[in-house]
Amino acid sequence: MVSLMIPSPPPLAWHRFPHRCQKRTPPASSRHYSPGNRPPPPPPRPPPLSLHTSVPQESRTAQLKLASSAWWSVEWSGMAAAAVAAAMVVVVMVSSLPGGVEAKTTIEPCTGSDSCSALLGYTLYADMKVSEVAALFGTDSAALLAANALDFGAPGAAHRILPMGLFVRVPTRCSCTDGVRKSVSVRYAARPADTLATVADGVFAGLASADQIRNANALASADPDAPLDPGQKLVVPLPCVCFNSSDNNLPAVYLSYVVQVGDTVPAIAASYETTVTDVMNVNAMGSPIAAPGDILAIPLPACTSAFPKSASDHGLIVANGTYALTAGNCVQCSCGPGNLNLYCTPASLTGSCPSMQCSNGNVLLGNVSARSTSAGCNVSSCSYGGFVNGTITTLLSTGLQSRCPGPHQFPELTEPPTTVNHDSTFLPPLSAPGPAEAGGAIPPPNSGSPSVQGGSFTLPKVSTANGPAGSVSEAPWMNKPHQILSSFILCLLLLYSQM
């Protein structure tokens, strides 16, 4: 018995940086065709008809028409059969490719026990309340809204429902664990029908892989699609970097961004007002190419603090155009838009807060007193110095400036969005999840996903349907090569059967 074996190509791999971890999926096995199921060869072409004959002109004309008809019929049959055979070979080649593309994550080696502020780029897999998103990542609802310049002081803000597909920044602490930077503060309780794959690619939108969750919880090697025990507690390691909270010697906070289908490095860089070169340098990329599922560290300009190490908010850093809450939500600090100087004022989100008045003066935290004189402008200001042992530290500074400062400009706060823009090819978002289910049920296949186009922090036209391999959201039909090839072959077979 003779068989035709088409070998599997070698697994795809990037060889560009020793600190790029990869989520590998073994290649599928090769396919074999036996003589019994091998695609039929095209029928033999008839010998060409001679046009040099002594028959009468009428017969010659009829013969020419017959010859032309026969030739085109046989030619088309041969082409159709050849196309079918070629398409079947392509199917074998596609089937033998690796089952998933290797996803790469930029990691930062570290020593010690220090940590830094970082951001996680997260795309909602369902309609979720602000409090549900915050609980999923173990953060505060007001802090989540502040990191996205959403109105955290609005009544009932924590109960606002955010639409499926919305891209948000989630604040987190990036610590040094096992010699690398990562966030290990997230705990997740498995729900019925959860698997490692759905938790990684669905619930956490590709920020973690099934293998990473398995290793973090010392689970036995098993099928990532095997159901988890309901209520099973899982540690979910999430990617983050610090890089000394600087980029090109300027203050920066780093966002972990999961590359989506259709993304390009130039588009990502432009969306976050940085350069391709900067993104490549930060992520040690040999070329400006990123695959869906890769996680890139994106530097964002930020305002830094100089609080003492004894302060619980030591190392506070705020991305440009956003806010951060500290001192038990009693103080709000903003960055920009006029400059990159941290500016803190009372938040008034809670009824009981320590005194926020500067000593030896009548100036409250964040207030500036200016008095014009013939020599210039006497300026007194009360600034925030950190939260130390339950006390809000304030610093009073006075000085003579050439001119009196104008009113401070704050980053604009917007209402939490209730909808996202949809392309005509996508279905509307799911309904809000039930209060008993954090985050609601994972959308079933073919439920559709929106095309996100939110505020300035949102990449335009990013679809969660085009997530990493194994995502619970179904990708658009045109993104499935097996379905395309199968339909193409079916059409050819039907066409060939009519010959």
C-alpha positions as CSV (number, residue, x, y, z in Angstrom):
1,M,0.0,0.0,0.0
2,V,1.4,3.4,-1.0
3,S,0.5,6.4,1.0
4,L,1.2,10.1,0.5
5,M,2.4,11.8,3.7
6,I,2.6,15.6,3.9
7,P,4.9,16.4,6.9
8,S,4.0,19.0,9.5
9,P,5.9,22.2,9.3
10,P,8.1,23.0,12.3
11,P,6.5,24.9,15.1
12,L,6.5,28.7,14.7
13,A,8.8,30.5,17.1
14,W,10.3,33.9,17.7
15,H,14.0,34.1,18.4
16,R,14.4,37.6,19.6
17,F,14.7,37.9,23.4
18,P,15.5,35.5,26.2
19,H,12.9,37.0,28.4
20,R,9.9,36.4,26.2
21,C,7.8,33.6,27.6
22,Q,5.7,31.6,25.2
23,K,2.4,29.7,25.3
24,R,3.1,26.6,23.1
25,T,0.6,24.3,21.5
26,P,1.9,21.0,19.9
27,P,1.4,20.7,16.1
28,A,-1.3,18.5,14.8
29,S,-0.4,15.1,13.3
30,S,0.3,14.7,9.6
31,R,-2.5,13.4,7.3
32,H,-2.2,10.3,5.1
33,Y,-4.0,9.5,1.9
34,S,-4.3,5.9,0.7
35,P,-4.9,5.0,-2.9
36,G,-8.5,4.4,-2.0
37,N,-9.3,7.9,-0.9
38,R,-6.7,9.9,-2.9
39,P,-8.3,12.7,-5.0
40,P,-9.1,11.4,-8.5
41,P,-6.7,12.6,-11.3
42,P,-8.1,14.8,-14.0
43,P,-9.4,12.9,-17.1
44,P,-7.0,12.7,-20.0
45,R,-7.3,15.4,-22.6
46,P,-8.3,14.2,-26.1
47,P,-5.8,14.6,-28.9
48,P,-6.1,17.9,-30.7
49,L,-8.3,17.9,-33.8
50,S,-6.6,18.7,-37.1
51,L,-8.0,21.7,-39.0
52,H,-6.2,20.8,-42.2
53,T,-8.7,18.7,-44.1
54,S,-10.4,18.5,-47.5
55,V,-14.0,18.4,-46.2
56,P,-16.4,21.0,-47.5
57,Q,-16.5,24.4,-45.9
58,E,-19.8,23.7,-44.1
59,S,-18.5,20.5,-42.6
60,R,-15.3,22.2,-41.6
61,T,-17.3,25.0,-39.8
62,A,-19.3,22.4,-37.9
63,Q,-16.2,20.5,-37.0
64,L,-14.5,23.7,-35.7
65,K,-17.6,24.3,-33.4
66,L,-17.6,20.7,-32.2
67,A,-13.8,20.8,-31.5
68,S,-14.1,24.1,-29.7
69,S,-17.0,22.8,-27.5
70,A,-15.2,19.5,-26.7
71,W,-12.0,21.2,-25.9
72,W,-13.5,23.7,-23.5
73,S,-15.6,21.0,-21.8
74,V,-12.6,18.8,-21.3
75,E,-10.4,21.7,-20.3
76,W,-12.9,22.9,-17.7
77,S,-13.3,19.4,-16.2
78,G,-9.6,19.1,-15.9
79,M,-9.2,22.5,-14.3
80,A,-12.0,21.7,-11.8
81,A,-10.6,18.4,-10.9
82,A,-7.1,19.9,-10.5
83,A,-8.5,22.7,-8.3
84,V,-10.3,20.1,-6.1
85,A,-7.1,18.2,-5.7
86,A,-5.1,21.3,-5.0
87,A,-7.6,22.5,-2.5
88,M,-7.5,19.2,-0.7
89,V,-3.8,19.4,-0.4
90,V,-4.1,22.9,1.0
91,V,-6.6,21.5,3.6
92,V,-4.0,18.9,4.6
93,M,-1.3,21.6,4.9
94,V,-3.5,23.9,7.0
95,S,-4.6,20.9,9.2
96,S,-1.0,20.1,9.8
97,L,-0.1,23.5,11.1
98,P,0.3,24.0,14.8
99,G,-3.0,24.2,16.6
100,G,-2.2,27.6,18.2
101,V,0.1,30.5,17.6
102,E,2.8,31.0,20.2
103,A,1.9,34.0,22.3
104,K,4.7,36.0,23.8
105,T,4.8,38.1,26.9
106,T,7.5,40.7,27.8
107,I,8.8,39.9,31.3
108,E,11.1,41.8,33.6
109,P,13.6,40.0,35.8
110,C,13.8,41.3,39.3
111,T,15.2,40.8,42.8
112,G,14.0,41.9,46.2
113,S,10.5,42.5,47.4
114,D,9.7,46.0,46.0
115,S,6.6,46.6,43.8
116,C,5.2,49.3,41.6
117,S,2.0,50.6,40.2
118,A,1.0,49.1,36.8
119,L,-2.0,48.8,34.5
120,L,-3.7,45.9,32.9
121,G,-5.5,46.3,29.6
122,Y,-8.8,44.3,29.9
123,T,-11.6,43.8,27.5
124,L,-15.0,42.9,29.1
125,Y,-16.2,39.5,27.9
126,A,-19.8,40.3,29.0
127,D,-21.9,43.2,30.4
128,M,-20.5,43.7,33.9
129,K,-21.0,46.1,36.7
130,V,-18.1,48.3,37.7
131,S,-18.0,46.5,41.0
132,E,-17.8,43.1,39.3
133,V,-14.8,44.1,37.2
134,A,-13.1,45.5,40.3
135,A,-13.9,42.4,42.3
136,L,-12.5,40.2,39.5
137,F,-9.1,41.9,39.7
138,G,-9.2,42.5,43.5
139,T,-9.3,46.3,43.2
140,D,-11.5,49.1,44.3
141,S,-14.4,50.3,42.1
142,A,-13.6,54.0,42.5
143,A,-9.9,53.3,41.7
144,L,-10.9,51.4,38.6
145,L,-13.0,54.4,37.4
146,A,-10.3,56.9,38.3
147,A,-7.7,55.0,36.3
148,N,-10.0,55.4,33.2
149,A,-10.9,59.1,33.9
150,L,-14.5,58.0,34.5
151,D,-16.6,59.9,37.0
152,F,-15.8,58.0,40.2
153,G,-17.8,60.5,42.3
154,A,-21.1,60.0,40.5
155,P,-24.0,58.6,42.6
156,G,-24.1,54.8,42.3
157,A,-21.0,54.7,40.1
158,A,-20.0,51.3,41.4
159,H,-23.3,49.8,40.2
160,R,-23.1,51.2,36.7
161,I,-23.2,48.5,34.0
162,L,-20.3,48.5,31.6
163,P,-21.0,47.0,28.1
164,M,-19.4,43.9,26.8
165,G,-16.3,44.6,24.7
166,L,-15.3,47.8,26.5
167,F,-11.6,48.2,27.0
168,V,-10.5,49.5,30.4
169,R,-7.3,50.0,32.3
170,V,-7.2,48.0,35.6
171,P,-4.8,49.3,38.3
172,T,-2.7,46.7,39.9
173,R,0.4,46.2,42.0
174,C,3.3,44.7,40.1
175,S,5.5,42.7,42.5
176,C,8.6,40.6,42.3
177,T,7.7,36.9,42.4
178,D,10.0,34.0,41.5
179,G,12.5,36.4,40.0
180,V,10.2,38.1,37.6
181,R,7.6,40.9,37.7
182,K,4.0,39.8,37.9
183,S,0.8,40.5,39.6
184,V,-0.2,37.6,41.8
185,S,-3.0,39.2,43.9
186,V,-5.9,38.0,41.8
187,R,-8.0,35.1,43.2
188,Y,-10.7,33.4,41.1
189,A,-13.4,31.0,42.2
190,A,-14.3,28.5,39.4
191,R,-17.9,28.4,38.3
192,P,-19.8,25.5,36.7
193,A,-18.5,24.7,33.2
194,D,-15.3,26.7,33.8
195,T,-12.1,25.3,32.3
196,L,-8.6,26.6,32.5
197,A,-8.9,27.6,28.8
198,T,-12.2,29.6,29.4
199,V,-10.8,31.2,32.5
200,A,-7.6,32.3,30.8
201,D,-8.9,33.3,27.4
202,G,-12.4,34.2,28.2
203,V,-12.8,35.6,31.7
204,F,-9.4,37.2,31.8
205,A,-9.3,38.0,28.1
206,G,-5.9,36.5,27.3
207,L,-4.0,38.2,30.1
208,A,-3.0,34.8,31.4
209,S,-2.6,31.4,29.7
210,A,-4.0,28.1,30.9
211,D,-0.5,26.8,31.4
212,Q,0.4,29.8,33.6
213,I,-2.7,29.3,35.8
214,R,-2.0,25.6,36.0
215,N,1.6,26.2,37.1
216,A,0.7,28.9,39.6
217,N,-1.7,26.6,41.3
218,A,0.5,23.4,41.1
219,L,-2.2,21.6,39.2
220,A,-1.5,18.3,37.5
221,S,-1.0,18.4,33.8
222,A,-4.4,18.0,32.3
223,D,-6.6,19.0,29.3
224,P,-7.1,22.8,29.5
225,D,-10.7,22.1,28.3
226,A,-11.4,19.8,31.2
227,P,-14.1,21.2,33.6
228,L,-12.9,22.6,36.9
229,D,-14.5,21.9,40.2
230,P,-17.1,24.6,41.0
231,G,-15.8,26.8,43.7
232,Q,-12.2,25.8,43.1
233,K,-9.9,28.7,44.1
234,L,-7.3,29.7,41.6
235,V,-4.4,32.1,41.7
236,V,-4.3,34.0,38.3
237,P,-0.9,35.4,37.6
238,L,-1.1,38.5,35.4
239,P,1.7,40.2,33.4
240,C,3.2,43.5,34.4
241,V,6.5,45.4,34.3
242,C,8.0,48.3,36.2
243,F,11.2,49.2,34.5
244,N,11.9,51.7,37.3
245,S,8.7,53.5,36.4
246,S,10.5,55.4,33.6
247,D,10.8,55.4,29.9
248,N,13.7,57.1,28.2
249,N,14.5,58.7,31.6
250,L,11.0,60.2,31.8
251,P,8.3,59.1,34.3
252,A,6.1,56.3,32.9
253,V,3.6,53.7,34.0
254,Y,3.3,50.5,32.0
255,L,0.2,49.0,30.5
256,S,0.0,45.3,29.7
257,Y,-1.9,45.2,26.3
258,V,-3.1,42.0,24.7
259,V,-2.7,42.2,20.9
260,Q,-5.9,41.6,19.0
261,V,-6.5,40.3,15.5
262,G,-6.0,43.3,13.1
263,D,-3.7,45.2,15.4
264,T,-0.4,46.4,14.1
265,V,2.5,47.8,16.2
266,P,2.3,51.2,14.4
267,A,-1.4,51.4,15.2
268,I,-0.9,50.4,18.8
269,A,1.9,53.0,19.2
270,A,-0.1,55.7,17.6
271,S,-3.1,54.9,19.8
272,Y,-1.0,55.5,23.0
273,E,0.9,58.5,21.6
274,T,4.3,56.8,21.5
275,T,6.5,55.5,18.7
276,V,7.1,52.2,17.1
277,T,10.8,52.4,18.1
278,D,9.8,52.9,21.7
279,V,7.5,50.0,21.8
280,M,10.1,47.8,20.1
281,N,12.8,48.8,22.6
282,V,10.6,48.3,25.6
283,N,9.6,44.8,24.4
284,A,13.0,43.9,22.9
285,M,11.4,43.2,19.5
286,G,13.6,42.4,16.5
287,S,10.9,43.6,14.1
288,P,7.6,45.6,14.4
289,I,5.5,42.5,14.2
290,A,3.2,41.2,16.9
291,A,0.8,38.3,16.7
292,P,-2.7,38.1,18.2
293,G,-2.4,37.0,21.8
294,D,1.0,38.6,22.4
295,I,1.2,40.8,25.4
296,L,3.1,44.1,25.0
297,A,4.2,46.5,27.6
298,I,3.1,50.0,26.6
299,P,4.8,53.0,28.3
300,L,2.4,55.8,29.3
301,P,3.6,59.2,30.4
302,A,2.9,59.7,34.0
303,C,3.3,61.9,37.1
304,T,5.4,60.5,39.9
305,S,5.4,61.2,43.7
306,A,8.2,61.7,46.2
307,F,6.5,60.3,49.3
308,P,8.6,58.8,52.1
309,K,9.0,55.0,52.3
310,S,7.0,55.0,55.5
311,A,4.0,56.1,53.5
312,S,1.5,53.4,52.5
313,D,1.2,55.1,49.1
314,H,5.0,55.3,48.5
315,G,5.8,55.2,44.8
316,L,2.4,56.5,43.7
317,I,2.4,57.1,40.0
318,V,-0.5,58.3,37.8
319,A,-0.9,58.0,34.1
320,N,-1.3,61.2,32.1
321,G,-4.9,62.3,31.8
322,T,-6.2,60.1,34.6
323,Y,-6.6,60.0,38.4
324,A,-5.6,57.8,41.4
325,L,-7.3,57.6,44.8
326,T,-5.2,57.2,47.9
327,A,-5.4,57.8,51.7
328,G,-8.4,55.6,52.1
329,N,-10.2,57.3,49.2
330,C,-9.9,60.6,51.0
331,V,-7.4,62.1,48.5
332,Q,-7.5,62.1,44.7
333,C,-4.4,62.8,42.7
334,S,-4.4,63.7,39.0
335,C,-1.9,64.0,36.2
336,G,-2.1,66.5,33.4
337,P,-3.2,67.7,31.0
338,G,-1.2,70.9,31.3
339,N,1.9,69.3,32.7
340,L,3.3,66.1,34.3
341,N,3.2,67.4,37.9
342,L,1.2,65.3,40.4
343,Y,-1.7,67.4,41.8
344,C,-3.7,66.1,44.8
345,T,-6.9,67.4,46.3
346,P,-9.5,66.1,48.8
347,A,-11.7,63.4,47.2
348,S,-14.6,63.6,49.6
349,L,-15.8,60.0,48.7
350,T,-16.0,59.1,52.4
351,G,-17.5,60.9,55.3
352,S,-14.7,60.5,57.8
353,C,-11.2,61.7,56.7
354,P,-8.2,63.0,58.6
355,S,-7.4,66.7,58.6
356,M,-6.2,67.9,55.2
357,Q,-5.2,71.4,56.2
358,C,-1.5,72.5,56.1
359,S,0.0,73.4,59.4
360,N,1.0,77.0,60.1
361,G,-1.4,78.2,57.6
362,N,-5.1,78.4,56.5
363,V,-4.6,76.7,53.2
364,L,-6.3,73.4,52.6
365,L,-4.8,70.5,50.6
366,G,-4.6,71.3,46.9
367,N,-5.4,75.0,47.4
368,V,-3.2,77.8,46.1
369,S,-3.1,81.3,47.5
370,A,-1.7,84.0,45.3
371,R,-1.1,87.7,46.1
372,S,0.2,90.1,43.5
373,T,3.0,92.6,44.6
374,S,5.2,95.0,42.9
375,A,8.0,92.4,43.0
376,G,5.9,89.6,41.5
377,C,3.4,87.2,43.0
378,N,3.5,85.6,46.4
379,V,2.3,82.1,46.1
380,S,1.4,79.7,48.9
381,S,0.3,76.2,48.2
382,C,-0.6,73.1,50.2
383,S,0.5,69.9,48.7
384,Y,0.1,66.2,49.6
385,G,3.0,64.3,51.2
386,G,1.7,60.8,51.6
387,F,-0.4,58.7,53.9
388,V,1.7,57.8,57.0
389,N,0.3,55.8,59.9
390,G,-3.3,56.9,59.1
391,T,-2.3,60.6,58.8
392,I,-2.6,62.7,55.7
393,T,0.8,64.4,55.4
394,T,0.6,67.9,54.0
395,L,3.4,70.3,52.9
396,L,3.1,74.1,52.8
397,S,5.3,75.9,50.4
398,T,5.6,79.6,49.7
399,G,7.6,81.6,47.2
400,L,7.8,84.5,44.9
401,Q,6.9,84.0,41.3
402,S,7.2,86.3,38.3
403,R,3.4,86.0,37.7
404,C,0.5,84.6,39.5
405,P,-0.7,81.1,38.4
406,G,-4.0,80.6,36.7
407,P,-6.6,78.0,37.7
408,H,-5.4,74.4,37.7
409,Q,-6.6,72.3,34.8
410,F,-7.9,68.9,35.7
411,P,-8.2,65.9,33.4
412,E,-11.8,65.6,32.1
413,L,-14.0,63.1,33.8
414,T,-16.7,61.4,31.7
415,E,-19.7,59.3,32.6
416,P,-19.2,55.5,32.5
417,P,-20.3,54.3,29.0
418,T,-23.4,52.3,28.6
419,T,-22.8,51.2,25.0
420,V,-20.0,50.7,22.5
421,N,-20.0,51.2,18.8
422,H,-20.9,48.1,16.8
423,D,-20.1,47.2,13.3
424,S,-23.1,45.8,11.3
425,T,-21.5,42.3,11.5
426,F,-21.7,42.1,15.2
427,L,-24.6,41.5,17.5
428,P,-25.5,43.8,20.4
429,P,-24.0,43.1,23.9
430,L,-25.4,40.5,26.2
431,S,-27.8,41.5,29.0
432,A,-26.4,42.4,32.4
433,P,-25.2,39.5,34.5
434,G,-27.1,38.3,37.5
435,P,-26.0,39.7,40.9
436,A,-25.1,36.2,42.1
437,E,-22.7,35.6,39.2
438,A,-19.6,37.8,39.2
439,G,-19.2,38.9,35.7
440,G,-22.1,36.9,34.4
441,A,-22.0,33.8,32.2
442,I,-19.4,33.5,29.5
443,P,-21.0,34.3,26.2
444,P,-21.8,31.2,24.1
445,P,-20.2,30.7,20.7
446,N,-21.6,32.9,17.9
447,S,-22.9,35.4,20.4
448,G,-21.0,38.1,18.6
449,S,-18.7,40.8,20.0
450,P,-18.7,44.5,19.7
451,S,-16.2,46.7,18.0
452,V,-14.8,48.8,20.8
453,Q,-14.4,52.5,20.3
454,G,-14.4,54.2,23.6
455,G,-12.4,57.0,25.1
456,S,-8.8,58.1,24.5
457,F,-7.6,55.0,26.3
458,T,-9.4,52.6,23.9
459,L,-7.9,51.3,20.7
460,P,-10.3,51.9,17.9
461,K,-12.2,49.0,16.2
462,V,-10.7,46.3,18.4
463,S,-13.0,43.2,18.4
464,T,-12.9,40.8,21.4
465,A,-14.1,38.1,19.0
466,N,-10.6,38.1,17.5
467,G,-8.9,37.1,20.7
468,P,-6.2,34.6,21.3
469,A,-6.5,31.0,20.3
470,G,-9.0,29.1,22.5
471,S,-11.1,32.2,23.4
472,V,-14.6,31.4,24.3
473,S,-15.8,34.2,22.0
474,E,-16.3,32.9,18.4
475,A,-14.2,34.7,15.8
476,P,-15.9,36.0,12.7
477,W,-16.5,33.4,10.0
478,M,-14.0,34.8,7.6
479,N,-11.3,34.3,10.3
480,K,-11.7,30.5,10.1
481,P,-9.6,29.0,7.3
482,H,-11.0,25.5,7.7
483,Q,-14.5,26.7,7.1
484,I,-13.5,28.7,4.1
485,L,-11.6,25.9,2.5
486,S,-14.3,23.4,3.2
487,S,-16.9,25.6,1.6
488,F,-14.6,26.2,-1.3
489,I,-14.1,22.5,-1.9
490,L,-17.8,21.8,-1.6
491,C,-18.5,24.3,-4.3
492,L,-15.9,22.8,-6.5
493,L,-17.2,19.3,-6.0
494,L,-20.8,20.4,-6.8
495,L,-19.6,22.2,-9.9
496,Y,-17.5,19.2,-10.9
497,S,-20.5,16.9,-10.5
498,Q,-22.4,18.9,-13.1
499,M,-19.7,18.3,-15.7
